[in-house]
Structure formats: structure tokens, C-alpha cells
Amino acid sequence: MKSVLTGAAATLGLLLAPLGAAAQPAAHQPTPTARQHGITKAGDAYMGWLAPTTASRSTQAAPAAVVEGIDVSSHQGNVDWASWWNQGKRFAYSKATEGNYYSNPYFAQQYNGSYNVGMIRGAYHFATPNDSSGANQANYFVDRGGAWSRDGRTLPGALDIEYNPYGATCYGLSQASMVNWIRDFLNTYKSRTGRDAVIYTNLDWWTQCTGNSTAFSSTNPLWVARYNSSPGTLPGGWPYYTFWQWTSSPLDQDHFNGDQSRLVALANG
């Protein structure tokens, strides 16, 4: 469930947007389904905006060792990080960018606020592969918050690759072209940061749009989306998940598959 932003907050957020952010393209008209999920304009997309139809929402069953976290976007506005810390959340991912045309105006408050309260934080990029190359979008992401530092508190960036809220499910790309686009993004991200980016996706989309490619299962951590009592069958030959987005109520909540020491290890690379 996404919070409604007040006019004043939205105006302030726009004023804080990174300089040089490209104008939102008029061509990105959300589909009727996307509008039902709160996506009313370019840039509004968020992780798990369309839950796979095969995944029913139910009470989650946590792994034996788990760290609890959340992920946020502009829909949450300025987040009360102290409140989420007090509820046991110890990591957070914030949307930084979308395509090569949008930067989250609340990113600084979200990314720095989670860090300042004690959480381990990360940034994610919502991919629109029909707009520009993977390298172009990886650079756009790194330049606007998606970089990484070995401070023990910053996670590698995440590539959010999922259903297209603005048109064809697979963005008009063939399965082979989609795999090549993802590889281009990941290779560029690693060349810029030294880290292998996390891949956020779900079994349904990954199967449809990449042919259930196993090309990244040995290098890039998996962040799987499934709103059910277990992560279910994992996509792409990954032997295990690193993150699991298990619900969107009252906002997106995630498990890290391990204890705090393993989360710190992932942050340190």
C-alpha cells in the first residue's frame, strides 16, 4: 500500500531532485493495470508493482536465520526510519532511478535516513530495457545514487527487472535480447563499482522474458518476489535466494537469507 503525498511534500521533493535529471518521457503512458496499482506517470514504477498471478498473498514463513528489511520508492515519501528500526527492520533498499529519465526525489532522505538510523542500505534501479542500452541505464543509476562503498553499511545496487507498467510485458525484446540487455547492465555496473549487482525478479516474468536463463545464477545475488508462505521455485537456476520480497503490506517487506553477519559480509563484498 502506497502512501499519498501531500502537495507541499511533492513540491519539495521535486526541488530536491538531482540536477540534470532528464525529463519524464510523454511516451511512457501507464497501462490500465499499472494505473490500478498507483502508477500514474513515468517514474512511478516500484518493486513488485504487479505480483505474479500464481502467488497468493498469505502469512510468510521465515527461514531459520533471517534479517528483516523493507524496500521503498517515492510512493512512501519521507520515511519514518526510527519507527521501522523499532519494528525490527535492519536493512532497506530505496529506489534511485528508472530508465534513463527519472530520479526518485525522496532518494536522499530514504537512502541516508535508513543509514543514519543504523540500517544497512542499498539502492535499486527500475529497468526499462526498451528505452536505452543496459550500459546507459547502469551508468545513469551509478551516477544518481547506485554506487557502492566498502563501509560495511552499503549493499550492492539492485537491478529491478520485471513487468513493464508502460506496455508489452517483455518491453518488446526477444528472450535472447533481454538476456543481452541484462548482461550489458550488469557488466557496466561491475566495471563502475567493482560489485556484482543484485537481480530482483520473479519466476513468471523471468521465464517469459529470458527463457528462464541461467546466465547469472553463479555471479549475481537473487532477490525473488513471491507473496506467499515460501519463496517457491526459484528462477534462472539460482540454488538459493539472497533476498525474498514476501509481502507488500503495509509496504514492501523483505527477508535476507542469513544472519546479520552474513548481511554485513554482503555489504563488504
C-alpha positions as CSV (number, residue, x, y, z in Angstrom):
1,M,0.0,0.0,0.0
2,K,1.5,3.3,-1.1
3,S,1.1,6.5,1.0
4,V,-0.4,9.6,-0.6
5,L,2.0,12.5,-0.9
6,T,0.8,16.0,0.1
7,G,1.2,18.7,-2.5
8,A,3.8,20.5,-0.4
9,A,5.9,17.4,0.1
10,A,5.8,16.5,-3.6
11,T,6.8,20.1,-4.5
12,L,9.7,19.9,-2.0
13,G,10.8,16.6,-3.4
14,L,10.9,17.9,-6.9
15,L,13.1,20.8,-5.8
16,L,15.5,18.2,-4.3
17,A,15.7,16.1,-7.4
18,P,19.2,15.7,-8.7
19,L,20.4,18.3,-11.2
20,G,20.5,17.1,-14.7
21,A,17.7,14.5,-14.4
22,A,16.1,14.0,-17.8
23,A,12.5,15.0,-18.3
24,Q,10.0,12.2,-18.0
25,P,9.0,11.0,-21.5
26,A,5.5,11.6,-22.5
27,A,5.5,8.2,-24.4
28,H,5.6,6.3,-21.1
29,Q,1.8,6.1,-20.5
30,P,1.0,3.6,-17.8
31,T,-1.3,0.7,-18.8
32,P,-4.7,0.4,-17.2
33,T,-3.4,-2.3,-14.9
34,A,-0.5,-0.2,-13.8
35,R,-2.8,2.7,-13.0
36,Q,-4.8,0.4,-10.7
37,H,-1.6,-0.1,-8.8
38,G,-0.8,3.6,-8.3
39,I,1.4,4.1,-11.3
40,T,0.0,7.2,-13.0
41,K,3.1,8.6,-14.8
42,A,6.6,7.8,-15.9
43,G,8.8,7.2,-12.9
44,D,6.1,5.8,-10.6
45,A,7.1,2.1,-11.1
46,Y,8.2,0.2,-8.0
47,M,9.4,-3.2,-7.0
48,G,6.7,-5.8,-7.2
49,W,4.0,-3.4,-8.6
50,L,2.4,-6.4,-10.2
51,A,2.6,-9.5,-8.1
52,P,2.7,-12.8,-10.1
53,T,-0.8,-14.2,-10.6
54,T,0.4,-17.6,-9.4
55,A,1.4,-16.2,-6.0
56,S,-1.3,-15.9,-3.4
57,R,-0.8,-13.5,-0.5
58,S,-0.5,-15.2,2.8
59,T,1.4,-15.2,6.0
60,Q,5.1,-15.7,5.5
61,A,7.2,-18.4,6.9
62,A,10.7,-17.1,7.7
63,P,13.9,-19.1,7.1
64,A,15.8,-20.3,10.1
65,A,18.2,-17.4,10.1
66,V,16.8,-14.1,8.7
67,V,17.3,-10.4,8.8
68,E,14.2,-8.3,8.2
69,G,14.1,-5.3,5.9
70,I,12.0,-3.1,3.6
71,D,12.2,-1.5,0.2
72,V,10.7,1.9,-0.6
73,S,10.2,4.3,-3.5
74,S,8.8,7.8,-4.0
75,H,5.3,6.4,-3.0
76,Q,6.4,6.3,0.6
77,G,7.7,9.9,0.6
78,N,9.8,10.8,3.6
79,V,10.1,7.6,5.7
80,D,9.9,7.4,9.5
81,W,13.1,5.3,9.8
82,A,13.1,5.3,13.5
83,S,9.7,3.6,13.5
84,W,10.8,0.9,11.2
85,W,14.0,0.4,13.1
86,N,11.9,-0.1,16.3
87,Q,9.8,-2.7,14.4
88,G,13.0,-4.8,13.8
89,K,13.9,-3.8,10.3
90,R,17.7,-3.8,9.8
91,F,18.2,-3.1,6.1
92,A,16.5,-1.1,3.4
93,Y,16.6,-0.6,-0.4
94,S,15.5,2.7,-1.9
95,K,14.6,3.3,-5.5
96,A,17.1,5.6,-7.0
97,T,16.3,5.7,-10.7
98,E,14.1,4.4,-13.5
99,G,15.1,4.1,-17.1
100,N,17.3,7.0,-18.1
101,Y,14.8,9.7,-17.3
102,Y,13.8,9.6,-13.6
103,S,15.4,10.1,-10.3
104,N,13.5,9.5,-7.0
105,P,13.1,12.9,-5.4
106,Y,12.9,11.3,-2.0
107,F,16.0,9.2,-2.5
108,A,18.4,11.2,-0.3
109,Q,16.0,11.2,2.7
110,Q,15.4,7.4,2.2
111,Y,19.0,6.3,1.5
112,N,20.7,8.5,4.1
113,G,17.9,8.2,6.6
114,S,18.0,4.4,6.7
115,Y,21.8,4.6,7.1
116,N,21.6,7.2,9.9
117,V,19.2,5.1,12.0
118,G,21.6,2.2,11.9
119,M,20.3,0.1,8.9
120,I,22.4,-1.4,6.1
121,R,21.1,0.3,3.0
122,G,21.1,-0.2,-0.8
123,A,19.7,1.4,-3.9
124,Y,17.8,-0.1,-6.8
125,H,17.1,0.8,-10.5
126,F,13.8,0.1,-12.2
127,A,14.8,-1.1,-15.7
128,T,13.0,-0.1,-18.9
129,P,15.0,-2.0,-21.5
130,N,13.1,-0.6,-24.4
131,D,14.4,2.9,-23.8
132,S,18.2,2.6,-23.9
133,S,21.0,0.1,-23.5
134,G,21.9,-1.7,-20.3
135,A,25.1,0.2,-20.2
136,N,23.3,3.5,-20.5
137,Q,21.0,2.7,-17.6
138,A,23.7,1.3,-15.4
139,N,25.7,4.5,-15.8
140,Y,22.6,6.6,-15.1
141,F,21.9,4.5,-11.9
142,V,25.5,4.7,-10.6
143,D,25.7,8.5,-11.3
144,R,22.5,9.1,-9.3
145,G,22.9,7.1,-6.1
146,G,23.6,3.5,-7.2
147,A,27.3,3.5,-6.5
148,W,28.8,1.4,-3.7
149,S,31.4,1.9,-0.9
150,R,33.1,-0.7,1.3
151,D,31.8,0.8,4.6
152,G,30.1,-2.3,5.9
153,R,26.7,-0.5,5.7
154,T,26.1,-0.2,1.9
155,L,24.8,-3.1,-0.2
156,P,25.5,-3.6,-3.9
157,G,22.9,-2.0,-6.2
158,A,19.9,-3.9,-7.4
159,L,18.6,-4.3,-10.9
160,D,14.7,-4.4,-10.7
161,I,13.8,-6.3,-13.9
162,E,10.1,-7.2,-14.0
163,Y,6.7,-6.5,-15.7
164,N,6.5,-3.4,-17.9
165,P,4.0,-0.9,-16.5
166,Y,4.1,1.1,-19.7
167,G,3.4,-1.5,-22.4
168,A,4.4,-5.0,-23.6
169,T,5.4,-7.3,-20.7
170,C,8.9,-8.0,-22.1
171,Y,9.4,-4.4,-23.3
172,G,9.3,-5.6,-27.0
173,L,12.6,-7.6,-26.6
174,S,13.2,-11.2,-27.5
175,Q,14.4,-13.6,-24.8
176,A,17.9,-13.5,-26.2
177,S,17.9,-9.7,-26.5
178,M,16.6,-9.4,-22.9
179,V,19.5,-11.6,-21.6
180,N,22.0,-9.5,-23.5
181,W,20.5,-6.3,-22.1
182,I,20.7,-7.6,-18.6
183,R,24.3,-8.7,-19.2
184,D,25.2,-5.2,-20.5
185,F,23.7,-3.6,-17.4
186,L,25.5,-5.9,-15.0
187,N,28.8,-5.8,-16.7
188,T,28.7,-2.0,-16.7
189,Y,27.6,-1.8,-13.1
190,K,30.5,-4.1,-12.1
191,S,33.0,-2.1,-14.1
192,R,31.9,1.1,-12.3
193,T,31.6,-0.3,-8.8
194,G,33.6,-3.5,-8.6
195,R,30.4,-5.3,-7.4
196,D,28.0,-7.8,-8.9
197,A,24.6,-6.2,-8.8
198,V,21.6,-8.0,-7.1
199,I,18.9,-9.1,-9.6
200,Y,15.3,-8.5,-8.4
201,T,12.7,-10.5,-10.4
202,N,10.1,-13.3,-10.2
203,L,9.7,-16.7,-11.7
204,D,6.8,-15.8,-14.0
205,W,8.5,-12.7,-15.7
206,W,11.9,-14.3,-15.8
207,T,10.6,-17.4,-17.6
208,Q,8.5,-15.4,-20.1
209,C,11.1,-12.8,-20.9
210,T,14.5,-14.5,-20.6
211,G,13.5,-18.1,-21.2
212,N,14.4,-18.8,-17.6
213,S,18.1,-18.0,-18.4
214,T,20.7,-19.4,-16.0
215,A,23.4,-16.9,-17.2
216,F,23.6,-15.0,-13.9
217,S,22.9,-17.6,-11.2
218,S,26.6,-18.1,-10.3
219,T,27.5,-14.4,-10.1
220,N,24.6,-12.2,-9.1
221,P,22.6,-12.5,-5.9
222,L,18.9,-13.2,-6.4
223,W,16.1,-11.1,-4.9
224,V,13.0,-13.1,-5.6
225,A,9.5,-11.7,-5.4
226,R,6.7,-14.0,-4.2
227,Y,3.9,-13.1,-1.9
228,N,3.3,-16.5,-0.4
229,S,4.3,-18.7,2.5
230,S,7.6,-19.6,0.9
231,P,9.8,-18.3,-2.0
232,G,8.6,-21.3,-4.1
233,T,10.5,-22.4,-7.2
234,L,13.4,-20.1,-7.9
235,P,14.0,-18.7,-11.4
236,G,17.1,-19.0,-13.5
237,G,18.9,-21.9,-11.9
238,W,19.7,-19.9,-8.7
239,P,20.4,-22.5,-6.0
240,Y,19.1,-20.2,-3.2
241,Y,17.8,-16.7,-2.9
242,T,19.6,-13.8,-1.1
243,F,16.6,-11.6,-0.6
244,W,12.9,-12.5,-0.7
245,Q,10.2,-9.9,-1.0
246,W,7.3,-11.7,0.7
247,T,4.6,-9.0,1.1
248,S,3.6,-5.5,0.1
249,S,1.5,-4.8,3.2
250,P,1.7,-2.2,4.6
251,L,4.7,-1.7,2.3
252,D,7.2,-4.0,0.6
253,Q,8.9,-6.2,3.2
254,D,11.9,-8.5,2.7
255,H,13.8,-11.3,4.2
256,F,17.6,-11.6,3.9
257,N,18.5,-15.3,3.8
258,G,21.1,-15.4,6.6
259,D,22.0,-13.7,9.8
260,Q,23.3,-10.2,10.4
261,S,27.0,-11.2,10.0
262,R,26.2,-12.6,6.5
263,L,24.4,-9.3,5.6
264,V,27.4,-7.3,6.7
265,A,29.6,-9.7,4.6
266,L,27.5,-9.0,1.5
267,A,27.8,-5.3,2.2
268,N,31.6,-5.6,2.5
269,G,31.9,-7.6,-0.7
